[in-house]
Amino acid sequence: MSITHLLRASFGAALIAAAALLAPAQSAFAQAASAAAAAPAAPPAPATTASPAVPAAGPAITEEAVENPYGLKALWNQGDYVAKTTLVILVIMSMGSWYVIFTKLLEQRSMLKSAQNSTDSFWKAPSVKAGYGTLQEGSAFRFIAEQSIKASEHHEGAMAVDKHTWISMAVDRAVSNVQGRLQGGLAVLATVGSTAPFVGLFGTVWGIYNALVKIGISGQASIDKVAGPVGESLIMTAIGLAVAVPAVMGYNWLIRRNKAVMDMTKAFAGDLHNVLLAGKR
């Protein structure tokens, strides 16, 4: 046998041996591929969203009452003697005006009640003297009736003045006295109503002046240095207005009520004058 035939036979045997070695590996790969194809596809994993971070619970916050550093207490504590004197004057003016308002209201109420009683009792009496006894003690109508009766009974020696004029003069004087008593105290309300705003304004100007002096000395003009002193000074103006407004309103109200009371008083005095002269109302 030739060398060519030997080489061909050896090459063929090598190919057969390699095919025998590769056959199991190919079969295992084919089985794995078929198993992968037969298995169902796994569902995709759901996308996870980032949850918001929950803040950790901290300690409970408690609210504390903070004292106002720019109120009336600070105004009194930080003010000098001029500011304190101004504030005291405003307080006295306010107390005086409210005292006048309440006392005059009580007086007017008493006079209105007396006017009603005089209509019910005085004119139903059999005589002027009997009616005089029915009037309330200390009332304005009793005073007018007393002065009129005295003038009627004591006309002798009246220096050539006729009885009509004499009684008229007595009645007019009594009515004028009653009117003057009603108007007593109203001047206080008029004074407070017209001067209280200016007193408060004086306190404001003085406070702002002192605040500017302190700011100039300290050399700091920040808002916290300016707001406090200036705000405290402006309180004076507010207090002045709070004192003046009730005084003005009370004055106008009392004047209007006085007019109604005096109309009743003059009507009673006129009827009494006619009764004393002519004997009839």
C-alpha positions as CSV (number, residue, x, y, z in Angstrom):
1,M,0.0,0.0,0.0
2,S,1.2,3.4,-0.9
3,I,1.8,6.4,1.5
4,T,-1.1,8.3,-0.2
5,H,-3.6,5.6,0.7
6,L,-2.3,5.6,4.3
7,L,-2.8,9.4,4.7
8,R,-6.3,9.2,3.3
9,A,-7.2,6.4,5.7
10,S,-5.8,8.3,8.7
11,F,-7.6,11.6,7.8
12,G,-11.0,9.7,7.5
13,A,-10.6,8.0,10.8
14,A,-9.9,11.4,12.5
15,L,-13.0,12.9,11.0
16,I,-15.1,10.0,12.2
17,A,-13.7,10.4,15.8
18,A,-14.4,14.2,15.8
19,A,-17.9,13.7,14.7
20,A,-18.5,11.1,17.5
21,L,-17.2,13.6,20.1
22,L,-19.3,16.6,18.9
23,A,-22.6,14.7,18.6
24,P,-23.4,14.6,22.4
25,A,-22.7,18.4,22.8
26,Q,-24.9,19.3,19.8
27,S,-27.8,17.2,21.2
28,A,-27.5,18.9,24.7
29,F,-27.5,22.4,23.1
30,A,-30.6,21.5,21.1
31,Q,-32.4,20.3,24.1
32,A,-31.6,23.5,26.0
33,A,-32.8,25.7,23.2
34,S,-36.1,23.8,22.9
35,A,-36.7,24.0,26.6
36,A,-36.0,27.8,26.6
37,A,-38.5,28.2,23.7
38,A,-41.2,26.2,25.4
39,A,-40.9,28.0,28.8
40,P,-43.4,31.1,29.2
41,A,-42.0,34.5,29.2
42,A,-41.7,35.9,32.7
43,P,-43.7,39.2,33.3
44,P,-41.6,42.3,33.5
45,A,-40.8,43.5,37.0
46,P,-43.1,46.4,38.1
47,A,-41.3,49.8,38.2
48,T,-40.8,51.0,41.7
49,T,-41.7,54.6,42.5
50,A,-39.8,56.5,45.2
51,S,-42.2,57.2,48.1
52,P,-42.0,60.7,49.6
53,A,-39.9,60.9,52.6
54,V,-41.9,61.2,55.8
55,P,-40.3,63.7,58.2
56,A,-39.6,62.5,61.6
57,A,-41.9,63.7,64.3
58,G,-40.2,66.4,66.2
59,P,-41.0,67.9,69.6
60,A,-44.3,69.7,70.0
61,I,-44.2,73.4,69.5
62,T,-45.8,75.4,72.3
63,E,-47.0,79.0,71.9
64,E,-46.0,81.4,74.6
65,A,-47.5,84.8,75.3
66,V,-45.0,87.4,74.5
67,E,-45.4,90.8,76.2
68,N,-45.8,93.7,73.8
69,P,-42.6,95.8,74.2
70,Y,-44.3,98.8,72.5
71,G,-47.6,99.0,74.5
72,L,-49.0,101.3,77.1
73,K,-46.9,99.7,79.8
74,A,-43.7,100.4,77.9
75,L,-44.9,103.9,77.2
76,W,-45.3,104.5,80.9
77,N,-42.1,102.8,82.0
78,Q,-39.9,104.4,79.3
79,G,-41.5,107.8,79.2
80,D,-40.1,110.8,81.1
81,Y,-42.0,113.1,83.5
82,V,-43.4,115.2,80.6
83,A,-44.9,112.1,78.9
84,K,-46.3,110.7,82.1
85,T,-47.8,114.1,83.0
86,T,-49.5,114.3,79.6
87,L,-50.9,110.9,80.0
88,V,-52.3,111.6,83.5
89,I,-53.9,114.8,82.2
90,L,-55.6,112.9,79.4
91,V,-56.9,110.3,81.9
92,I,-58.3,113.1,84.2
93,M,-60.0,114.8,81.2
94,S,-61.6,111.5,80.2
95,M,-62.9,110.8,83.7
96,G,-64.2,114.3,84.1
97,S,-66.1,114.2,80.8
98,W,-67.7,110.8,81.6
99,Y,-68.7,112.1,85.0
100,V,-70.4,115.1,83.5
101,I,-72.2,113.0,80.9
102,F,-73.7,110.6,83.4
103,T,-74.6,113.2,86.0
104,K,-76.4,115.4,83.4
105,L,-78.2,112.5,82.0
106,L,-79.6,111.7,85.5
107,E,-80.5,115.3,86.0
108,Q,-82.4,115.5,82.7
109,R,-84.2,112.3,83.4
110,S,-85.3,113.7,86.8
111,M,-86.6,116.9,85.2
112,L,-88.5,114.9,82.5
113,K,-90.1,112.9,85.2
114,S,-91.0,116.0,87.1
115,A,-92.6,117.5,84.0
116,Q,-94.8,114.4,83.7
117,N,-95.8,114.6,87.4
118,S,-96.6,118.3,87.1
119,T,-98.9,117.7,84.3
120,D,-100.7,114.8,86.1
121,S,-100.9,116.4,89.6
122,F,-100.3,120.1,89.7
123,W,-102.9,121.2,87.2
124,K,-105.5,118.9,88.7
125,A,-105.2,120.5,92.1
126,P,-108.0,123.0,93.2
127,S,-105.5,125.9,93.7
128,V,-102.0,126.9,92.9
129,K,-100.9,126.4,96.5
130,A,-102.4,123.0,96.6
131,G,-100.7,122.1,93.4
132,Y,-97.4,123.4,94.7
133,G,-97.6,120.9,97.5
134,T,-97.9,118.0,95.0
135,L,-94.7,118.9,93.2
136,Q,-91.5,116.9,94.0
137,E,-89.3,118.4,96.6
138,G,-86.1,120.0,95.1
139,S,-87.4,119.8,91.5
140,A,-87.1,122.6,89.0
141,F,-90.9,122.9,88.6
142,R,-91.3,123.3,92.4
143,F,-88.7,126.0,92.4
144,I,-90.5,127.9,89.6
145,A,-93.9,127.6,91.3
146,E,-92.4,128.8,94.6
147,Q,-90.8,131.9,93.1
148,S,-94.0,132.7,91.1
149,I,-96.2,132.4,94.2
150,K,-93.9,134.6,96.3
151,A,-93.9,137.3,93.6
152,S,-97.7,137.1,93.4
153,E,-98.2,137.4,97.1
154,H,-95.5,140.1,97.8
155,H,-96.1,142.7,95.2
156,E,-96.5,145.6,97.7
157,G,-93.9,148.3,97.5
158,A,-92.4,147.1,94.2
159,M,-91.2,150.6,93.1
160,A,-94.1,151.4,90.7
161,V,-93.8,148.0,88.9
162,D,-97.2,146.6,88.0
163,K,-98.1,143.1,89.2
164,H,-98.0,141.6,85.7
165,T,-94.4,142.8,85.1
166,W,-93.4,141.8,88.6
167,I,-94.6,138.2,88.2
168,S,-93.2,138.0,84.7
169,M,-89.8,139.0,86.0
170,A,-89.9,136.4,88.8
171,V,-90.9,133.7,86.4
172,D,-88.2,134.6,83.9
173,R,-85.5,134.7,86.6
174,A,-86.6,131.2,87.9
175,V,-86.5,129.8,84.4
176,S,-83.1,131.3,83.7
177,N,-81.8,129.7,86.9
178,V,-83.1,126.3,85.9
179,Q,-81.6,126.7,82.4
180,G,-78.2,127.8,83.9
181,R,-78.3,124.7,86.2
182,L,-79.0,122.5,83.2
183,Q,-76.1,123.9,81.2
184,G,-73.7,123.6,84.1
185,G,-70.8,121.2,83.3
186,L,-71.3,121.4,79.5
187,A,-68.4,123.8,79.4
188,V,-66.2,120.9,80.6
189,L,-67.3,118.7,77.7
190,A,-66.7,121.5,75.2
191,T,-63.2,122.2,76.7
192,V,-62.2,118.5,76.7
193,G,-63.5,118.0,73.2
194,S,-61.6,120.9,71.8
195,T,-58.3,120.5,73.7
196,A,-57.8,116.7,74.2
197,P,-56.5,116.1,70.6
198,F,-53.9,118.8,71.0
199,V,-52.8,117.5,74.4
200,G,-52.3,114.1,72.8
201,L,-50.5,115.7,69.9
202,F,-48.2,117.4,72.3
203,G,-47.3,114.1,73.9
204,T,-46.7,112.6,70.4
205,V,-44.3,115.4,69.4
206,W,-42.4,115.2,72.7
207,G,-42.1,111.4,72.4
208,I,-40.8,111.6,68.8
209,Y,-38.3,114.2,69.9
210,N,-37.0,112.0,72.6
211,A,-36.9,109.0,70.3
212,L,-34.9,110.9,67.7
213,V,-32.4,112.1,70.4
214,K,-31.9,108.5,71.6
215,I,-31.4,107.3,68.0
216,G,-28.9,110.0,67.3
217,I,-26.9,109.2,70.4
218,S,-26.9,105.5,69.7
219,G,-26.0,106.0,66.0
220,Q,-28.4,103.2,64.9
221,A,-31.4,104.0,62.7
222,S,-32.6,100.5,62.0
223,I,-36.3,99.7,62.0
224,D,-36.3,98.1,65.4
225,K,-34.7,101.2,66.9
226,V,-37.2,103.6,65.3
227,A,-40.5,101.6,65.4
228,G,-40.7,101.3,69.2
229,P,-40.2,104.9,70.3
230,V,-42.2,106.4,67.4
231,G,-45.0,103.9,67.9
232,E,-45.2,104.6,71.6
233,S,-45.4,108.4,70.8
234,L,-48.3,107.9,68.4
235,I,-50.3,106.2,71.1
236,M,-50.6,109.6,72.7
237,T,-52.5,111.0,69.7
238,A,-54.8,108.0,69.8
239,I,-55.5,108.5,73.5
240,G,-56.2,112.2,72.8
241,L,-58.8,111.3,70.2
242,A,-60.3,108.6,72.4
243,V,-60.9,111.3,75.0
244,A,-62.2,114.0,72.7
245,V,-64.7,112.0,70.6
246,P,-67.0,111.0,73.5
247,A,-66.8,114.5,75.0
248,V,-68.0,116.1,71.7
249,M,-70.7,113.5,71.1
250,G,-71.9,113.8,74.7
251,Y,-72.0,117.6,74.5
252,N,-74.1,117.6,71.4
253,W,-76.5,115.0,72.8
254,L,-76.9,116.8,76.1
255,I,-77.6,120.1,74.4
256,R,-80.4,118.5,72.3
257,R,-81.9,116.9,75.5
258,N,-81.6,120.3,77.3
259,K,-83.7,121.9,74.6
260,A,-86.5,119.4,75.1
261,V,-86.4,119.8,78.9
262,M,-86.4,123.6,78.6
263,D,-89.4,123.6,76.3
264,M,-91.4,121.7,78.9
265,T,-90.2,124.0,81.6
266,K,-91.0,127.2,79.7
267,A,-94.5,125.8,78.9
268,F,-95.1,125.1,82.6
269,A,-93.9,128.6,83.6
270,G,-96.1,130.3,81.0
271,D,-99.2,128.4,82.1
272,L,-98.4,129.2,85.8
273,H,-97.9,132.9,84.9
274,N,-101.3,133.0,83.3
275,V,-103.0,131.3,86.2
276,L,-101.5,133.7,88.7
277,L,-102.6,136.8,86.7
278,A,-105.8,135.7,85.1
279,G,-106.9,132.9,87.3
280,K,-107.0,130.4,84.5
281,R,-104.6,128.3,82.4
